[in-house]
Amino acid sequence: MSARNTKVFFDVAISGKPAGRMVFKLFNETVPRTAENFRALCTGEKGLGRSGKPLHFKNSVFHRIIPGFMAQGGDFTRGNGTGGESIYGEKFADENFKLQHTGKGVLSMANAGPNTNGSQFFICFEKTPWLDGHHVVFGQITEGEEVLKSLERYGSRDGRTSERITIADCGEIKSE
């Protein structure tokens, strides 16, 4: 993998129906370990994790969507926000907080406190500055903002989704 900003994709399905593709650029140069974790979880290339489940976002759900805030996913072990695992083992340290939650489409690590990054991530629907210094930003949506916007419609104030929203497929987009 080069130091250039890698691109990855999610093909999203809502209740089993294709809803479109989101493409993200990952900030490898600023947060290389965090970006590499996400990239490898998109490709599934690392095989099985300690949980015995594939280290892969494919077929995992967006388990928490709060309109006006964010869509959260990446718990491929339990599917409810209590699981997930990184390619480095269960959890890994916060790399740095150089990047900020500046607006729609920012991709950041979900966590349970300092140095508890696994596989869970969230995509912001708007600027969320109160998360700066607490969650590691590692990417930005570059294509498929309409897909992200459509996810917001299926959320609720408590985060429960009205439909099952899955990552039907995912991977890395190789540059020519």
C-alpha positions in Angstrom: 0.0 0.0 0.0 1.4 3.4 -0.9 1.3 6.4 1.4 -1.2 8.0 -0.9 -4.7 8.4 0.3 -6.4 5.0 -0.3 -10.0 4.8 -1.5 -12.5 2.2 -0.3 -16.2 1.6 -1.0 -19.4 0.4 0.7 -22.2 -0.9 -1.4 -25.2 -0.3 0.9 -28.5 -2.3 1.0 -31.7 -1.2 2.8 -33.9 -4.2 3.7 -31.9 -6.3 1.2 -32.4 -3.8 -1.7 -29.4 -2.1 -3.3 -29.2 1.6 -2.2 -26.0 2.7 -3.9 -22.3 3.1 -3.3 -20.3 5.3 -0.9 -16.6 5.9 -1.7 -14.2 7.1 1.0 -10.7 8.4 0.8 -8.6 7.3 3.8 -6.0 9.7 5.3 -3.1 7.2 5.3 -0.5 9.9 5.7 -1.9 11.4 8.9 -3.3 8.3 10.6 -1.7 5.3 8.8 -2.5 2.6 11.4 -6.2 3.6 11.7 -6.6 3.9 7.9 -4.9 0.5 7.3 -7.2 -1.1 9.8 -10.3 0.2 8.0 -8.9 -0.6 4.5 -8.2 -4.2 5.5 -11.6 -4.6 7.1 -13.1 -3.4 3.8 -11.2 -6.1 1.8 -11.4 -8.9 4.4 -7.9 -9.9 3.5 -6.8 -10.6 7.1 -9.0 -13.7 7.4 -10.5 -14.7 10.8 -10.1 -12.6 13.9 -9.8 -13.7 17.5 -13.6 -13.9 17.7 -13.6 -16.6 15.0 -15.5 -14.3 12.7 -14.1 -12.8 9.4 -12.3 -9.5 9.9 -14.6 -8.0 7.2 -17.3 -5.4 7.0 -19.2 -7.3 4.3 -22.8 -8.1 5.4 -22.4 -6.1 8.6 -25.1 -3.6 9.6 -25.3 0.1 10.4 -26.7 -0.6 13.9 -27.1 3.1 15.1 -28.3 6.0 13.0 -29.2 9.4 14.6 -30.5 12.0 12.2 -28.5 15.2 12.3 -25.6 13.4 13.9 -24.2 10.2 12.4 -24.5 6.6 11.1 -22.5 4.0 13.0 -21.5 0.5 11.9 -18.6 -1.9 11.9 -19.7 -4.3 14.6 -19.3 -7.5 12.5 -19.0 -9.8 15.5 -22.3 -9.0 17.3 -24.1 -6.5 15.0 -25.5 -4.4 17.9 -22.7 -2.0 18.9 -21.1 -4.2 21.6 -18.6 -6.0 19.5 -16.1 -5.7 16.7 -12.4 -6.2 16.5 -9.4 -4.6 14.8 -6.8 -6.2 12.6 -4.3 -5.6 15.4 -6.2 -7.6 18.0 -9.4 -6.6 19.8 -8.6 -2.9 20.4 -5.8 -0.4 19.5 -4.7 3.0 20.7 -5.8 6.4 19.5 -3.3 7.3 16.8 -3.7 11.1 17.0 -6.4 13.8 16.9 -4.9 16.0 14.1 -8.0 15.7 11.9 -11.3 17.2 13.0 -15.0 16.4 12.6 -15.5 19.3 10.1 -18.8 18.3 8.4 -20.9 15.8 6.5 -19.1 12.7 5.4 -16.3 12.7 7.9 -15.3 9.1 8.8 -14.2 8.5 12.4 -13.6 5.7 14.9 -16.3 4.9 17.4 -14.9 4.0 20.8 -15.7 3.3 24.4 -13.1 5.8 25.8 -9.4 6.5 25.2 -7.5 3.9 23.3 -10.4 1.5 22.6 -10.6 1.5 18.8 -11.7 -1.7 17.2 -13.7 -1.9 14.0 -16.7 0.3 14.8 -16.8 3.6 12.9 -19.2 6.4 12.2 -20.0 8.7 9.3 -21.0 12.3 10.3 -24.2 13.9 8.9 -22.9 17.3 9.9 -20.1 19.1 11.8 -19.5 17.5 15.3 -16.8 19.5 17.0 -17.5 18.1 20.5 -16.0 14.8 19.2 -12.6 16.4 18.3 -9.9 15.1 20.6 -12.0 12.0 21.5 -12.5 10.1 18.3 -9.8 9.6 15.5 -10.9 11.0 12.1 -9.4 8.8 9.3 -11.4 9.4 6.2 -14.0 11.4 4.2 -16.7 10.5 1.7 -15.9 11.4 -1.8 -18.7 9.8 -3.8 -22.3 8.7 -2.8 -23.3 11.6 -0.5 -26.9 10.9 -1.7 -26.6 7.4 -0.2 -25.3 8.8 3.1 -28.3 11.2 3.1 -30.7 8.4 2.5 -29.4 6.5 5.5 -30.4 9.4 7.8 -34.1 8.8 6.9 -34.0 5.4 8.6 -32.6 6.6 11.9 -34.2 7.8 15.1 -33.3 9.9 18.1 -32.3 6.8 20.1 -30.3 5.5 17.1 -32.6 2.5 16.3 -33.1 2.0 12.6 -36.5 1.5 11.0 -35.0 -0.8 8.3 -32.1 -3.2 8.2 -29.2 -1.3 6.6 -26.2 -3.4 5.6 -22.9 -3.2 3.9 -23.7 -5.7 1.1 -20.2 -5.4 -0.3 -17.1 -3.5 0.3 -13.4 -3.3 -0.8 -10.6 -1.2 -1.9 -10.6 0.9 -5.2 -7.2 0.4 -6.8 -5.8 3.5 -8.5 -4.6 3.0 -12.0 
